[in-house]
Amino acid sequence: MKKKTLMKKTKRRIRRSTLFFLIFAFMANSFAWFIYSNKVSNSITTGVKSWKVTFEQDGNDLEEDVTFEIDSIYPGMESFEEFIEISNSGEMLAYITYEVKSIKIMDEVYTDADYTSDELIEMLQNNYPFKLTLGVDQSEIDIGAKASFRVGLDWPYESGNDELDTYWGKKSYSYKQDYPGEKQIEIIVKLTASQKRPQN
């Protein structure tokens, strides 16, 4: 009888001491995790640098996709130029890239659903008597610095290809008569600022 009582007491002691040890270990682990996570979150907070790159046109902030519009084109026209100002007011170097998303030249529309950005740019530069150029003056913008993205169009009175000049000159005139409120050229460009240098 005494043996059974003694065994029961011993079991209770073991159970209580085991339970106490488990609770203590759990509390110690929780406390250690709290200290660890606190240190991690503090180091993350202090390590974050601000990132702010803005695209601006005529004093207005723009989204990434920018639309450039030209009312009318003709041989001998005055050169067209439009700029987007890019400002880096963050604390990291910014890398600027751009893609042509779509081009509309009168009744012809080409998009990045069917062509790559490089193919669209090549079309603009080689398929017409007028020359459309676009690009950024510097692809890296230092902290606190600015850059410009430019779109330009030139159509000299004689481009060197009389046939193309005549065809597009007549087409431009007819389009203006048929659609007086429409822009003759629309180009949508996506400008991107990133923290990592783009791969060539």
C-alpha positions in Angstrom: 0.0 0.0 0.0 2.8 2.4 1.0 4.6 1.5 -2.3 1.6 2.4 -4.4 1.2 5.7 -2.6 4.9 6.5 -2.9 4.8 5.7 -6.7 1.8 7.9 -7.2 3.5 10.8 -5.4 6.7 10.2 -7.5 4.6 10.2 -10.7 2.9 13.5 -9.6 6.3 15.0 -8.9 7.6 13.9 -12.3 4.5 15.2 -14.0 4.6 18.5 -12.2 8.3 19.0 -12.7 8.0 18.0 -16.4 5.1 20.4 -16.8 7.0 23.2 -15.1 10.0 22.6 -17.3 7.9 22.6 -20.5 6.2 25.9 -19.5 9.6 27.4 -18.6 11.1 26.3 -21.9 8.1 27.7 -23.9 8.4 31.1 -22.1 12.1 31.2 -22.7 11.7 30.5 -26.4 8.9 33.0 -26.8 11.1 35.7 -25.1 14.1 34.8 -27.3 11.9 35.0 -30.4 10.5 38.3 -29.3 14.0 39.7 -28.9 15.1 38.2 -32.2 12.2 39.5 -34.2 12.5 42.9 -32.6 16.2 43.1 -33.7 15.3 41.9 -37.2 12.5 44.4 -37.6 14.6 47.2 -36.2 17.5 46.5 -38.7 15.0 46.3 -41.6 13.5 49.7 -40.6 16.8 51.4 -40.3 18.1 49.9 -43.6 15.2 51.1 -45.9 16.1 53.9 -48.3 13.5 56.1 -49.9 12.7 55.6 -53.6 11.0 58.4 -55.6 11.3 59.0 -59.3 8.7 61.2 -61.0 7.8 61.8 -64.7 6.6 65.3 -65.4 5.2 67.1 -68.5 4.4 70.8 -68.4 4.4 70.7 -64.6 2.0 67.7 -64.4 2.9 64.4 -62.9 2.5 61.5 -65.3 2.0 57.7 -65.0 4.4 55.3 -66.6 2.5 55.2 -69.9 2.8 58.5 -71.8 1.0 59.5 -75.0 2.6 61.8 -77.5 0.3 63.4 -80.1 1.1 65.4 -83.3 -1.8 67.3 -84.9 -0.7 67.2 -88.5 2.4 66.4 -90.6 3.5 67.5 -94.0 6.7 68.0 -96.0 8.7 71.0 -94.9 6.8 71.2 -91.5 8.4 72.8 -88.5 10.3 70.3 -86.4 8.2 68.8 -83.6 9.7 68.2 -80.1 8.3 67.2 -76.8 10.0 66.4 -73.5 9.3 64.5 -70.3 11.3 65.5 -67.3 12.4 62.7 -65.0 13.5 63.6 -61.5 15.1 61.3 -58.9 14.3 62.7 -55.5 14.9 59.4 -53.6 18.1 58.0 -52.0 19.1 55.5 -54.7 20.5 55.6 -58.2 17.7 55.2 -60.8 18.0 53.4 -64.1 15.6 54.6 -66.9 14.3 52.4 -69.7 11.5 52.9 -72.2 9.3 50.7 -74.5 7.0 51.8 -77.4 3.6 50.2 -76.6 1.8 51.4 -79.7 2.0 53.8 -82.7 -0.9 55.3 -84.7 0.0 57.0 -87.9 -3.3 58.3 -89.4 -5.3 55.1 -90.1 -2.4 52.7 -89.4 -2.2 51.2 -85.9 0.6 49.0 -84.6 0.8 47.7 -81.0 3.1 45.6 -78.9 0.6 42.7 -79.1 2.0 42.1 -82.6 5.4 43.7 -82.6 8.3 44.2 -80.1 9.2 47.6 -78.9 12.4 47.5 -81.1 10.4 46.6 -84.2 8.0 49.5 -83.5 10.9 51.9 -83.1 12.5 50.6 -86.3 9.2 51.3 -88.2 9.1 54.8 -86.9 12.7 55.4 -88.1 12.7 53.7 -91.5 9.2 53.2 -93.0 8.2 56.9 -93.5 9.6 60.0 -95.2 9.4 61.8 -91.9 11.8 60.8 -89.2 10.6 60.1 -85.6 13.2 59.8 -83.0 12.9 59.1 -79.3 15.2 58.5 -76.4 16.4 59.4 -72.9 19.4 61.8 -72.6 20.9 59.7 -69.7 19.9 56.2 -68.7 21.3 56.6 -65.1 20.0 59.3 -62.8 22.0 60.2 -59.7 20.3 61.0 -56.4 18.8 64.5 -56.7 19.5 64.7 -60.5 17.2 65.0 -63.5 17.0 63.6 -67.1 14.8 64.1 -70.1 12.9 61.8 -72.4 12.5 63.3 -75.9 10.3 62.6 -78.9 11.1 64.5 -82.1 9.7 64.5 -85.6 11.3 66.0 -88.7 10.0 66.0 -92.3 12.2 68.1 -94.6 10.6 69.5 -97.7 12.6 66.9 -99.7 13.3 63.7 -97.8 15.2 62.2 -100.7 12.3 59.9 -101.6 9.9 61.8 -103.9 7.5 58.8 -104.1 7.1 58.5 -100.3 6.9 62.2 -99.9 4.0 62.4 -102.4 2.2 59.4 -101.0 2.3 60.5 -97.4 1.8 64.1 -98.2 -1.5 63.3 -100.1 -2.5 60.9 -97.3 -1.9 63.5 -94.6 -4.0 66.1 -96.5 -6.9 63.6 -97.1 -6.9 62.5 -93.5 -7.0 66.1 -92.3 -10.0 66.7 -94.5 -11.8 63.5 -93.4 -11.0 63.7 -89.7 -10.3 67.3 -88.8 -10.5 66.7 -85.0 -8.1 63.7 -85.0 -4.4 63.7 -84.3 -2.4 62.4 -87.2 0.2 60.7 -85.0 -0.1 59.1 -81.5 2.7 57.2 -79.8 2.3 55.5 -76.4 5.6 55.0 -74.6 6.1 53.2 -71.3 8.8 54.8 -69.1 10.3 52.7 -66.3 12.5 53.7 -63.4 14.2 50.8 -61.7 16.8 50.3 -58.9 18.7 47.7 -60.9 20.8 48.3 -64.0 18.9 46.7 -67.0 20.6 43.7 -68.7 21.6 44.3 -72.4 
